[in-house]
Amino acid sequence: MGATYYTIFGRQVASHHLAMLTLGTLFGGSYLASRPSGAQKAAVNTPPINAASSDEFDFIKKFMDQADEGDKKAPAEKH
């Protein structure tokens, strides 16, 4: 069983190496293009807090922080 060889830049390259290079470039490029960048990871999608006073804002902020801490401590239940 022989492999087909191509001459690229003066070197003999097997056809299966070209196929692996093509697939690796395709899938690797797709992976890198689809993952979020560092700036997108840092952004948290939370709605703005529309509080009438600073006391209300502080109360809501504390409540949200406590809820986030509770989510981190308790493991997710599986149904």
C-alpha positions, -999 to 999 in steps of 0.1 A, spaced: 0 0 0 16 32 -11 8 68 -2 6 96 -27 33 122 -22 31 158 -33 61 182 -37 55 213 -17 83 239 -14 107 213 -26 98 187 0 79 155 -4 46 156 17 23 126 21 -13 131 12 -25 119 46 -4 146 62 -20 172 41 -54 158 50 -46 159 88 -32 195 84 -64 206 66 -87 191 92 -66 204 121 -66 239 107 -104 238 100 -114 225 135 -87 244 154 -97 277 137 -134 270 143 -127 264 180 -106 296 184 -131 317 165 -161 305 185 -147 309 221 -153 342 239 -125 366 243 -112 378 277 -133 410 276 -165 390 269 -158 366 298 -154 395 323 -187 411 314 -215 399 336 -250 401 321 -270 415 350 -298 440 347 -293 474 362 -306 481 397 -333 508 395 -335 518 432 -353 550 444 -328 556 472 -293 546 482 -307 525 511 -328 505 487 -298 500 464 -277 488 493 -305 464 504 -308 449 469 -271 447 465 -267 428 498 -296 405 489 -280 396 455 -246 390 471 -262 367 497 -281 348 470 -249 344 450 -230 330 480 -258 306 487 -257 293 451 -219 287 454 -223 268 487 -252 246 478 -246 219 452 -270 218 423 -298 193 427 -304 168 400 -339 156 392 
